[in-house]
Amino acid sequence: MSHPHPELPSPAPLSPGTLRIVPLGGLGEIGRNMTVFEYGGRLLIVDCGVLFPEAHQPGVDLILPDFSYIADRLDDIDAIVLTHAHEDHIGAVPYLLKRKDDIPLVGSKLTLALIEAKLQEHRIRPYTLQVDGGTTERLGPFECEFFAVTHSIPDALALAIRTPAGVVLHTGDFKMDQLPLDGRLTDLPGFARLGTGGVDLIMVDSTNAEVPGFIPAEREIGPVISRVFAGAKGRIIVACFASHVHRVQQIIDAAVAHQRKVALVGRSMVRNMGVAQNLGYLTVPPGVMVDPKAIDDLPEDEVVLVSTGSQGEPMSALSRMANRDHAIRITDQDTVILASSLIPGNENDVGRVINGLTRLGANVVHKSNALVHVSGHASAGELIYLYNMVKPRNVMPVHGEPRHLRANADLAKLTGIPTERIVMAEDGVVVDLADGVAQVVGAVPCGYVYVDGLSVGDVTEASLKDRRILGDEGFVSVFVVIDANTGKITGGPEVTARGSGIDDDALVAVVPRIVEVLQNAAADGTTDPHQLQQMVRRVVGKWVNETYRRRPMILPVVVSV
């Protein structure tokens, strides 16, 4: 379970006139954002994203929300509203639509275009409804009004959900950049108008609640990038999120100003920027973009590579460059710009990439030594501004780790919102809104669903524990053949070790203990291979622990012939 809540009961059946809110992800972690709203027996889903694995989840590709709460109610879903096109908000949509592919997707033009491109890879053609800030749509019993918000991807939306139970404002991911590159401001007048009419519950992005003040404007990055370009001697390699259209636009603008060509590296980067350019969100002057294969024919001081891999992903192009496992060989003439924030949990991986590139002589520019990134999430000053403007009756911090949620709640208290009107929830915690009051009424199962290759949900916490043991301690294998009738040993024991730091020659010392336990079992008439394997596992594990103070995985194989 991701966030078990044994102290909370299962929620009672939903009362008439009550709006139920069930977060299935995003409350307790950065990612996997998904919230289910229920009214009158109908469901509305806001976002359906993925969480990226950390080091203690080896072999996992993605982590999905747990769909078990809605698995038997797919026909009750009126729509999935997507606030914007980041992976932590849309990445799990293909996995939900594989269960029922005609659930309508509602979102802005760019958001729908990017999810449609992703769904093509899964051979799903979705039903979509395009909306924009200032529009209102009736989705079953839910009247949804959409508001433009500024974020680190164009076309992001907040939404107000109206039902007879009250008005809920879900901010999505937002900030209050007053000088956005595309001129699309967060709709503060719309929020103020909504607040004047009365907001019963506001669900607020908590990511930067611990950060004081206001987030710098995105346009402040442009001059910094231009100065880095001016001082670069050879190639420039920029790593950023594959969805950050504004950041890529600034890179292209700097490349044009400094007479350089731009090549995109990475399948998701090429796909997303192609969509953005086709829809007019990305402006690329003729002759600037080149195929990556053509860069070898250009002088190094005329080349810019825009790559994924800003989070130190092991198989990304940038990581492979740092490990000298890529066709592009880093030299002391190269400049590498990491133009993104750190997703929590990726600090070590990113540090490893920075050190690897630095060791190869590259000039590495990153958030800690230059203003090459600003966050897409509102900081404390902006959140206080929002609370004072909307004056909600109830507050529910969302989108963040526990410390972020708590910091956001503290900001709400500073603006005069009573403590009893601030709902602290985590994934799986059920909140009901009725008569102007939001309160926790129970919890539902809400675990992590792991994607490993083509496997979805087959990897369990137990198997991850096995992987961690194998990765940390290695294993010791024991192979023995016994007589099916007498239980006497007819072959082996053969004992070997891998990754445990124990030499095979040293394992000879445990063989007499294995023989002894099997002889005693045979004398007792025990010949069941499974029982014998458990005996061998215990005796070998005890010996290894006593001798080496280690706990490798013990893999006994007893064959009865």
N, C-alpha and C positions, 0 to 999 in steps of 0.2 A: 504494500500500500504506500502511496506517496505521502498522504497526510491522514493517518488513521485517527478517528475521533471516537474511541470506545465510550467516552463519557456522554456522548450525545445519542439519543434514541433515533430510530427511523421516524421520519416525519409523518404526522397524521395525514389523512386524505385532505386535499386542498378544499378549503371552505369557499362557498360562493362569494364573489366580490373581492377575492384576495388574489394578489399577484405573487407568484412564487418565483424565486431567483435561486438558481443552482449553478455556482461556478464549478466547472469541471477541469479547470486549469488556469494558470496565471496568478493565483493567489497563494504565494509561498515560494514562487520561483519566477525567474525572468524567462517566459516562454510558455508554450502550450496553452495560449489564451483561448478560452471557450466558456461561454455563459449561456445557460438555458433559462428562458423566461416562460412561465406557464400561466395562462389565464383561461378559464372556461373550458378546460380540457384540450386546449390548443397550445402548441409550442412555437417559440421563436428563438433561434440560436444567433448569438452575436459572436462572430469570429470562430475559427476552428484551426488552431495553429499547432506547431510542433515545438518541442524542446530539444536542444542539442545535448548529446551525452557528455558526461564528465569522465575524468580518469578512472573513477571507481565503477564505471559501467563499460568494461572492455568489450569490444566487438559490436557494440550497439551503434546503429547508424542514426536513428531518430527515436524520439519518444513521443507517443501520441496521447491525447486525452483518452480517458476510459469511457467508451461509448455505451457501456452496459446499462447505464441509467435510462438511456433513450432507445436501446436496441429493439425493444418490443413496441415502440411508439413512433416509428419512422413515418407512418401515415399521418400522424398528428402534427408534423412539422410544417408550418406554413412557409417558412423561408429561413435561409442562412444569410444574415447581414454581415458583410465584410467591411470593417472600418478602413482598412488599407491593405497593401499588398506585401507586407513583410512576412517572412516565413513563419514567424511565431504567431501569426494571425491567419494565414491561409494554407500553411504547409500540410495540414491534416485533412483538408477538404477532399482530395482524391480518395482517401481511405474511407471517409464517410459516404461519399457518393457511390463507392463500389457496393455499398449495402442498399442504396436506393438512389438511382442516378437522376431522378426527375425532381429532386428537391430544388426549388428556385434559389439562385444565388443573387443577392442584391448588393450593389456596390457602385462606385464611381467608374468612369470610363477606363482609366488606367488600371484600376484594381481588377476589373473584370477582364480586361485584355491580358493581363499577366496571369491570372488564374486560368483563363481559357488556354493560353499557351502551355501552361503546366499540365492541364488536364488532357491536352492532345497526346502527351507522352504516355498517359494512362488509357488512351483510347476512349475517353469520356467526352461527350458533347453536352454541356450543361444547358439548362434553361436559365436565362439571366434577365435581370431587370436593372437597367441603368438609372442611377439617381445622382443628384449633385446637391451641394449646399443650397438651402433655400427651398427644397422640394419636400413634399409630404406624400407618403404612400400608406394605404391601408393594407396590412398584411394579416388576414384573418381578423381576430379581435384586437390586433395591435395597430394603433395609428403611429407611424414612425415619421418624425420630422428630422431632416438631416441638416447638419451645420458644417461648413467648411472649417477645417483646422489645419494649422501649419505643423508639419512633421518632417522627418528626414527622407520622405518620399512624397512626390506630388499626389494630389487628389485624395488626401486623407479626410475622413469624416468623423464627426461625433453624431450621436443621435439621441433624440428624446422619444421615449416610448410612452404613449398614452393609453391607458385602459381605465375603466370605471374605478379601479383600485387606486389610481393616482398617476402622477407623472414621474418618470425616471429619466434622468440625464446620464448617459454613458459617454464619457469624454473621448473614448478611444485613446490612442497615443497622440499627444499634442504638446505644443509649446506656443509661446506668444511672441514669436519673431515679428517685429514691427517693420522689418525691411526684407521680406522674403524675396528670393530671386525671381519667383514667378508672379509676384504681386498678389498672391492669394493669401489674404490675412485670415487668422483665426477669427471666427465670427463672434466677436465680443458683444456687439449690439444684439445679436440673436440670443446669446446666453442671458444678457441683461433682461431682454423682453420675456424670455422664458421664466427667469427668476421673479419678475414682477407678477406673472400669472400664478406662480407657486410651483416649486419643485419639491416633490415629496421625498425623493431619494436621489442623490448624486453618487455615481460610481466613478472614481477619479484615479487617473494614472499616477502611480506612486514612485516610479523609477528614480526620480531625482529629488524626492522629498527631503533627503538629507543634505542636499546641496544648497547653500544659501544664495540669495540674490536672484538675478535673472540670467538666463542663458544668453551668451553673445549671439549676435546676428550671423547667419550663414554667410552673408556677403563679406564678413571680415576675413574669411579664409582665402578668398581669391588673391588679394595682394601678397599674402604669405606664400602661397603656391607659386605665384609669379616670381617672387624673389628667389625661391629655391631653384626654379627653372633657370633663372638668369645666371646662377652660380654653378650650375651643373656642367661638368666637363664632358661626360660621355652620355650613356643611355640613362633615361629616367624610367624607373619602374614604380608605378603607383598601385598600391593594394587598397581596395575599399569594398564595401558591400555591393553585391551585384544588383541591388535595387536602388542604390543611391544616385538617382538621376541628376540631382543638382550638383553633387560632388563631381560626377563624370563631366557634366557641362563645364564646370570651372576648370577641370583639367584640360578639356578640349580648347577652351578659350585661352588658357595659358600656352598651350602648344601652338596655337595659331599665332599668338603674339611673339613667340620665340622661334618661329619657322621650324617647327617639328611636326612629324607625322605621328599618328596615333594608331596603335593596334590593340584590339581587345583580346584578352586571353581568358579562357574559362567558358564552359558551355552556358552556364546560367548568365554570365555577364553578357555574352554575345546575344543570347535570346532576349533578355530583358531590355538591353539598350536598342536592339532592333525594333522591339515593340514600341518603346518610348519615342524613337525617331519617327516611326511610321505614323504615330498619333500626334506628332508635333510637340511633344514634351522635351525632346532633345534636339538641339540645332547643331548640325554638323556641316560646316562649309565644304564645298566640293573639293576633292583632292586631299583632304586631311586624313581620312580613315584609310588604312591599308591593311592587307592581309598579314597576319603574323609571319607567314612564310616569306614575306617580302622584306622583312627587316634586315636580313643578312646582306641585302644588296644596298642598304642605305648607310651613310656615315653614322657612327654611333652618336654623334652630337645632334642628330636630327631625328632621334627615335624616342617615342614615349610608349611604354607598355602599360596598359591598365588591366590589372589582374585581380582575381579573387584570392583569398588566402590571408586576409587581414587578421584572422583569428588564429593563425598558426595551425590550421588543419593539416594533419600529417601528409595527406596526398595532394594538397593544393600545389599549384605551380610555384608559389613563393617559397613554401617549405622545401620543395625539391631543389629549388635554386640554392637555398641555404645549405642543403646537404650535398651539393654537387651531383645531383641526380636528375638534372634537367639539361635540355639542349642549350639553354641560355646559361653561359658560364659567367658568374659574377667576378668583376675585377675591381681594382681600386679606382677606376674611372667612373664607376656606376653610382647613381644616387637612387635610393629606395625610399619611398614615402608611404608610411602606413597611415592612411587618411580615414581612420575609423576609430570608434570607441572599442573598449574591451568588453565582451560579454563575460559576466561573472563565471569563473571557473576556467577561463582560457588564459589566465595571466602567465602561467608557466610555459605554455606552448608558444605564446607570442614572444616571451622573453628568450626562449630557445632560438626562435627564428631570427630575432634581432641580433643575438650574439653570433649566430652562424654567419649572417650577412656581414657583420662588422669584422669577424675574423677573416673573411675573404677580402676585406679592404673597402667595402662599400660605405658610402656616407648614408647612414640611416636616419631619416627624419620621421619623428613620431609625435604623438600627442604630448609626451612629457617634455620635449625639447623645442616644440614649435606649435603655433596655433594652426594645425592642419586638420582639426576636427572640432566641431561643436555638436553637442547632444541634440537629439530630436525630442527630448522630453522636458516638460516644464519643471523648473526648480522651485525651491520653497517660496520665493517672492511671488512667482506667478501663481502658485497654488493658493496662497493667501488672497491674492487679488481675485481669483476665481470664486473663492468662498464668500468674500465680501460682496461680490457682484450678484451671485446667484441666490445667496441666503437660503440654502436648502434646509428642509425640516430634518432630514436624516442623511448621514454620510456613510459610505461604504468604500474604503480604500481598496483599489484593485491594482493589478499589474505590478508585482514586485515581490521581493523576498520579505520574510517577516519583519526585518528591521526597517524596510522601506514603508511597509504598511503602517507600522507603529509610528514612524516619523510623520507620515501623512495625517494620521489620526491626531497627533499632537498639534499639527498646524491648524486642523479644524477646530480644536478646542480653543486655540488662541483667538480665533475669530468669533468666539462666543457660542459655538454649538455645544449643547450639553453632552456630557460624557455618555449618558444613557441613550442618546440619539446617534451615537457612532458605533456602527456594526463592524466588529473585527471578525472576519471570516477567513477561512482557508478553503482549498479545494475540497469539494464534497459537502461543505457546510450549507444547509438549506436556510434561506432567509425568506420570510413572508412579509409582504407589505399590505397593510389593511388599516383603514381609518387613520391614515397619516402617520402610522408607526411601523418601522421596520424592525424585525426581531428574528433571532435565530430560533428555529423550531425543530432542528434535528440535523441528521447527516446521512448521506448515502455513500455506498462504496465508490471509491474514486482512486484507482491505482494507476501506476505507470504501465503503459502498453509499449513494449519495445519492438522496434523494427530492426531486423538483422538480415540484410540482403532481401530475399523474397519472403522471408518469414515475418509474420505480423502476429505478435502476441504469444509466440511459442517460447520465447526466452523469459524465464521466470527469475525471481530474486535468488532462488536456490542455485540456478545455473550460473548466474552472475557471481555468486559467492564462490562457486567452483572455479570460475575463470580467474577471479582475483587470487585464489589460493595458488592456482597453477602459475599465474604471472608473478606472484610474490615469493612462493616457496618451492615451485617445481613439483615433481612427483616421483614416487618410488613404486615400481611395478614388481609384482611377484607372480611367477608362473609355476604351477604345480600340477602334476598328473597323479590321480589316485585310482586305485582299483575299485570299481563300482560295488563289488561284493564285500570286500574286506576293509576298504577304507585305507589300505596301506599305500604309501607313496611309491609310485612306479617311475616317476620322472621329475627332476628338479629337486628342491626348489631353485629357480633361477631368479635372482634379484638384480634389478638394474635401476638406475636413477637418472633423471634429466632435470636440469635447472635447479636442483636442490643444493648444489654445492657439496654433495657427498660423493666421494670417489667410489666407483663400483667395487674396487678391491676392499674397501672398508666394510662393504655390505656383507662380506663373508661372515662377519661376526654375528649377524642376526639369523643366519641359516639354522644353527642348532635350536634356536628358540622356535622357529617355524616348524621344524621337524618334531620337536617335543609336543607342541600343541596339537599337531595333526595325529601323532601317535596316540596321545591321550584321547582324542576324539574317536579314533578308530577303536580303541579299547572300550569306549562307552557305547559303541555301535552307531555313532553319528557319521553318516555318509552323504548327507545332503550337501551339494556343492555350495549353495547359498549360505548355509550356516557355517561351513568351513571357511568361506571367504571372509565372513565377519570376524571369525576367530583370528585369521591371519592378519586382517586389517588392524585389529586391536593390538596384537603382539608386536607387529612391526612399528605401528605408530608410537607405542609406548617406548620402544627401544630408541627410535630416532629422537624422540623428545628428551629422553634421559641422557642420551649420548651427545646430541648436538643442539639441544634447546631450539629445535625447529619443528614446524608443523606442515610438512609437504603433504600433498594428496597421496594417499595410499591406494593403489589400484591392484587388488589381488584377483587373480584368475585361477580358479580350481576346476580342472577338467576331469570328469569321471568317465573312465573307459572300462 
